[in-house]
């Protein structure tokens, strides 16, 4: 039963993140800041990326 709840919650979280990034075009979890911090050199190779 616990595994079913875990799977359901995991799917809901993934869905919320996907919707926020694709439909709302927002990054409320701050993935962009983490990417900038740990992969700063790679940013210049991303199309349409600005900060």
C-alpha positions in Angstrom: 0.0 0.0 0.0 2.8 2.4 0.9 4.5 1.8 -2.5 1.2 2.7 -4.3 1.0 6.0 -2.3 4.7 6.7 -3.1 4.1 6.1 -6.8 1.0 8.3 -6.9 2.7 11.2 -5.1 5.8 10.9 -7.3 3.6 11.0 -10.4 1.8 14.1 -9.1 5.0 15.9 -8.4 6.5 15.1 -11.8 3.3 16.3 -13.4 3.3 19.6 -11.5 6.9 20.2 -12.4 6.3 19.4 -16.1 3.2 21.7 -16.2 5.1 24.6 -14.5 8.0 24.3 -16.9 6.1 23.7 -20.2 2.7 25.4 -19.8 3.4 28.2 -17.3 7.0 28.7 -18.4 8.2 29.2 -14.9 10.8 27.6 -12.7 9.5 27.8 -9.1 11.9 25.2 -7.8 15.0 27.0 -9.0 16.4 24.5 -11.4 18.0 27.3 -13.5 20.0 28.6 -10.5 21.3 25.1 -9.7 22.2 24.5 -13.4 24.0 27.9 -13.5 25.9 27.1 -10.3 27.0 23.6 -11.2 27.2 23.7 -15.0 28.0 27.3 -15.8 30.2 26.5 -18.8 27.5 24.5 -20.5 25.0 27.4 -20.5 26.7 29.0 -23.5 25.8 26.0 -25.6 22.1 26.1 -24.8 19.9 27.7 -27.4 17.5 30.4 -26.2 18.9 30.5 -22.6 19.1 33.8 -20.9 19.5 34.8 -17.3 
